[in-house]
Amino acid sequence: MSDAPTPTAESAEAAVPAPRLLLVDDEPGLRTAVQAYLEDEGFDVTTAVDGEEGFAKAQQMLPDVVISDVMMPRLDGYGLLQKLRADERLGGTPVIFLTAKGMTADRTQGYLAGVDDYISKPFDPEELVARVHNVAPRQHRLLPEAARFADTDMGQMAKQITEIRSLLAQAEALPSTEPVVHSFTPREASVLQLVAEGLMNKEIARQLETSIRNVEKYVSRLFNKTGTSSRTELVRYALEHRLVT
């Protein structure tokens, strides 16, 4: 009979990593106080003094939630939000604006810009914690959902992957046409190369450090730009027009 302790709810809870928060605010006193309170509540908190530093740290740590002031030097909250939403690894990160602006028009501007929540100074720390708890689980829910979504296309794509690998094996025998110029973005070109190597969306996402849904978006754009409707057609087109190596 094993002497190993039976896992308890407390131990299982302790095994879950603390949500990683990025707090961006140019007021040292507020930044220190909010960080201390959030850490007492069990969060792992990293701070930044403005949007520029905040974005740099976000790229390094990939936070679960970003809490940002709006009015800051160098790069304000809206500028930071724009950069986060444009970044493939950070685009879905929940963002809470923490600001002295409380007018309806300012809130509307924030929501239109893509902010997830908005809390005005002065604020109740318990309310901030509640709002963080409300948005933090999103990232953890998205991961299994993305994995399930990725698994659904495996059966559908198996035949195309086999056909693509067959095309690669006989690439030199395919009819060659003059190269064509397409307005592929660098990321689209990278996805095309990996599709042509017979990789599935999940594998491409892993190599490019992006989401599976982003890979699907790029593949769809490639279909539109090349006039193809399947991965097999896309790879044949790319090989014949010398778009991949």
Secondary structure as GFF3:
##gff-version 3
##sequence-region A 1 245
A	DSSP	alpha_helix	9	15	.	.	.	ID=ss1
A	DSSP	beta_strand	20	24	.	.	.	ID=ss2
A	DSSP	alpha_helix	28	40	.	.	.	ID=ss3
A	DSSP	beta_strand	44	48	.	.	.	ID=ss4
A	DSSP	alpha_helix	51	61	.	.	.	ID=ss5
A	DSSP	beta_strand	65	68	.	.	.	ID=ss6
A	DSSP	alpha_helix	77	86	.	.	.	ID=ss7
A	DSSP	beta_strand	95	99	.	.	.	ID=ss8
A	DSSP	alpha_helix	104	113	.	.	.	ID=ss9
A	DSSP	beta_strand	117	120	.	.	.	ID=ss10
A	DSSP	alpha_helix	125	135	.	.	.	ID=ss11
A	DSSP	alpha_helix	137	169	.	.	.	ID=ss12
A	DSSP	three_ten_helix	171	173	.	.	.	ID=ss13
A	DSSP	alpha_helix	186	196	.	.	.	ID=ss14
A	DSSP	alpha_helix	201	208	.	.	.	ID=ss15
A	DSSP	alpha_helix	212	226	.	.	.	ID=ss16
A	DSSP	alpha_helix	231	240	.	.	.	ID=ss17
###
